[in-house]
Amino acid sequence: MTVSLWQRSPTHTTEQCDVAIIGAGISGLSAALELESKGISCIVLEADYAGSKASGRNAGFLIRGAAENYANAAKTLGRDTTRFLWEWTQQNLVGLKQLGIESTPGYAQRPSCVLALGEPEHTELIESHRMMREDGMRCELIEQGDAPSDPIWRSGKPTIGLVNNEDAVCSPTELVGLLGASLCNTPIFEDAEVFRIEDDGNRIRLRTRAVDVVCSRVMICTNAYAAGLVSSLEGIITPNRGQMLAIRPRKKSDSKLEFAYYLNHGSEYVRSASDDQVIFGGCRTYHADHEATSADETSPEVQSHLEQFVRDLITTEYDITARWSGIMGFSPDGMPVIDRVPVHTLSNTNIWFCGGLTGHGMSMGYQTGRHAARVMLEGEHTRFGLDRFQSAR
Ligand SMILES: Cc1cc2nc3c(=O)[nH]c(=O)nc-3n(C[C@H](O)[C@H](O)[C@H](O)COP(=O)(O)OP(=O)(O)OC[C@H]3O[C@@H](n4cnc5c(N)ncnc54)[C@H](O)[C@@H]3O)c2cc1C
């Protein structure tokens, strides 16, 4: 995007700081918290409002691991990286608890349960359970006989479930609010889309309509919108839409789900929410061509697919209370990306990117944003560099 001379605010000002962060989602705000804790002066620039994109539109699962089960993840990522990723997400929740997530109204300690609706997932979950135990992680398998009597199990569809007892759920907007409120000295400029990054002598100038920020370093946390500012990330961070549906079952007891459920290799996810509602998300994988988009709108195909799942797994008697979508930034291996990035013709190399949290920004964004700040500041070792894709490109 460009902005004309006339479109710039008449009260245009220039601010100075050490690090400017672009994007006030979970990643950007978490990076800001880490920098602030180290006494670095920061400014956050947000195109819309804090939490306006994926960070405020997700399902609020704070789970250990990723959508895919442990055994399958180990096949694609390797056992060591999978164990690392599961531990990373565990630490994310520990960090959020230290920050005070448990005191937010929408937080609940709610075990997650990865469901198998048949083979091959049934066998994969048994294998995942074995491997996780071997790797020192607590988890348990449940089958129809010992499962809770909630609508999902009563539907008779699940054959087995892998339960992570320590997981939780929360309200995404409350999490963003907590992150923002935990910042003491870092201003967040909202409605401040960065439309250009320029050299400013030996510093960097970020241009928005209302304010210019001159800084020494930049952390770009724009996730799905990464390629808008950093064209070299095109094809590495790809926008993918996630859609959600909220329903209120007419029978109150149908809204009480014991666990936060993942099914079909994480393609679908469902949990109870406030006011006797149930939220159901996913179905992207069956409509992948249409859902590889940054258009924030629901589609009849995905929404009717979600409703089919509701009817099959929960109830046929419900009222729809909300439909929405959000745009995720996928990385090729589903793990975050943290690295220096070149920005058009700029000679300055102090521009960094943190994003690509795929479908797991709630479960790993806080930990990842804070880590990204330390990678930039202190050169902390990271496993999330862009070099891991070089052999594949
Ligand atoms: C439907 C759905 C369900 C999900 N469910 C879960 C879940 O249950 N658990 C889980 O762990 N994860 C889930 N996720 C994923 C999670 O929401 C994301 O991984 C996470 O929110 C990404 O955070 P972020 O800060 O990197 O990106 P975002 O939240 O997208 O933030 C990026 C910010 O950058 C801003 N921006 C973009 N361009 C510019 C610019 N040029 N100038 C200034 N600002 C700019 C945007 O406005 C935005 O606010 C889900 C996602 C979706 C869409």
The ligand as a MOL file (V3000), in Angstrom:
LIG
                    3D

  0  0  0     0  0            999 V3000
M  V30 BEGIN CTAB
M  V30 COUNTS 53 58 0 0 0
M  V30 BEGIN ATOM
M  V30 1 C -10.2850 -19.3150 13.4290 0
M  V30 2 C -8.9730 -19.4690 14.1290 0
M  V30 3 C -8.8730 -20.3320 15.2280 0
M  V30 4 C -7.6540 -20.4800 15.8860 0
M  V30 5 N -7.6120 -21.2110 17.0340 0
M  V30 6 C -6.4660 -21.2790 17.7440 0
M  V30 7 C -6.4360 -21.9330 18.9960 0
M  V30 8 O -7.4600 -22.3560 19.5150 0
M  V30 9 N -5.2450 -22.0800 19.6250 0
M  V30 10 C -4.0910 -21.5770 19.0890 0
M  V30 11 O -3.0290 -21.7910 19.6700 0
M  V30 12 N -4.1110 -20.8460 17.9540 0
M  V30 13 C -5.2650 -20.6830 17.2680 0
M  V30 14 N -5.3010 -19.9570 16.1140 0
M  V30 15 C -4.0540 -19.3250 15.6350 0
M  V30 16 C -3.7380 -18.0350 16.3890 0
M  V30 17 O -4.8790 -17.2280 16.4560 0
M  V30 18 C -2.6100 -17.2860 15.6470 0
M  V30 19 O -1.5210 -18.1640 15.4520 0
M  V30 20 C -2.1080 -16.0910 16.4360 0
M  V30 21 O -3.1660 -15.2700 16.8400 0
M  V30 22 C -1.1280 -15.2860 15.5940 0
M  V30 23 O -0.7700 -14.1430 16.3300 0
M  V30 24 P 0.1080 -13.0260 15.6570 0
M  V30 25 O 0.3020 -11.9580 16.6500 0
M  V30 26 O 1.3430 -13.6430 15.0780 0
M  V30 27 O -0.7610 -12.5280 14.4070 0
M  V30 28 P -2.0730 -11.6020 14.3320 0
M  V30 29 O -2.9620 -11.7900 15.4750 0
M  V30 30 O -2.6440 -11.8190 12.9750 0
M  V30 31 O -1.4760 -10.1510 14.4440 0
M  V30 32 C -0.8290 -9.4860 13.3760 0
M  V30 33 C -1.1700 -8.0150 13.5140 0
M  V30 34 O -0.4130 -7.2640 12.5670 0
M  V30 35 C -1.2260 -6.1930 12.1220 0
M  V30 36 N -0.6760 -5.7060 10.8540 0
M  V30 37 C -0.6300 -6.3410 9.6610 0
M  V30 38 N -0.0120 -5.5740 8.7410 0
M  V30 39 C 0.3480 -4.4260 9.3700 0
M  V30 40 C 1.0230 -3.2390 8.9590 0
M  V30 41 N 1.4720 -3.0730 7.7110 0
M  V30 42 N 1.2110 -2.2340 9.8730 0
M  V30 43 C 0.7880 -2.3820 11.1650 0
M  V30 44 N 0.1420 -3.4910 11.5970 0
M  V30 45 C -0.0700 -4.5040 10.7170 0
M  V30 46 C -2.6060 -6.8210 11.9910 0
M  V30 47 O -3.6340 -5.8450 11.9730 0
M  V30 48 C -2.6430 -7.7190 13.2150 0
M  V30 49 O -3.2460 -7.1000 14.3320 0
M  V30 50 C -6.4990 -19.7890 15.4150 0
M  V30 51 C -6.5990 -18.9170 14.3260 0
M  V30 52 C -7.8240 -18.7460 13.6890 0
M  V30 53 C -7.9120 -17.7800 12.5370 0
M  V30 END ATOM
M  V30 BEGIN BOND
M  V30 1 1 1 2
M  V30 2 1 2 3
M  V30 3 2 2 52
M  V30 4 2 3 4
M  V30 5 1 4 5
M  V30 6 1 4 50
M  V30 7 2 5 6
M  V30 8 1 6 7
M  V30 9 1 6 13
M  V30 10 2 7 8
M  V30 11 1 7 9
M  V30 12 1 9 10
M  V30 13 2 10 11
M  V30 14 1 10 12
M  V30 15 2 12 13
M  V30 16 1 13 14
M  V30 17 1 14 15
M  V30 18 1 14 50
M  V30 19 1 15 16
M  V30 20 1 16 17
M  V30 21 1 16 18
M  V30 22 1 18 19
M  V30 23 1 18 20
M  V30 24 1 20 21
M  V30 25 1 20 22
M  V30 26 1 22 23
M  V30 27 1 23 24
M  V30 28 2 24 25
M  V30 29 1 24 26
M  V30 30 1 24 27
M  V30 31 1 27 28
M  V30 32 2 28 29
M  V30 33 1 28 30
M  V30 34 1 28 31
M  V30 35 1 31 32
M  V30 36 1 32 33
M  V30 37 1 33 34
M  V30 38 1 33 48
M  V30 39 1 34 35
M  V30 40 1 35 36
M  V30 41 1 35 46
M  V30 42 1 36 37
M  V30 43 1 36 45
M  V30 44 2 37 38
M  V30 45 1 38 39
M  V30 46 1 39 40
M  V30 47 2 39 45
M  V30 48 1 40 41
M  V30 49 2 40 42
M  V30 50 1 42 43
M  V30 51 2 43 44
M  V30 52 1 44 45
M  V30 53 1 46 47
M  V30 54 1 46 48
M  V30 55 1 48 49
M  V30 56 2 50 51
M  V30 57 1 51 52
M  V30 58 1 52 53
M  V30 END BOND
M  V30 END CTAB
M  END
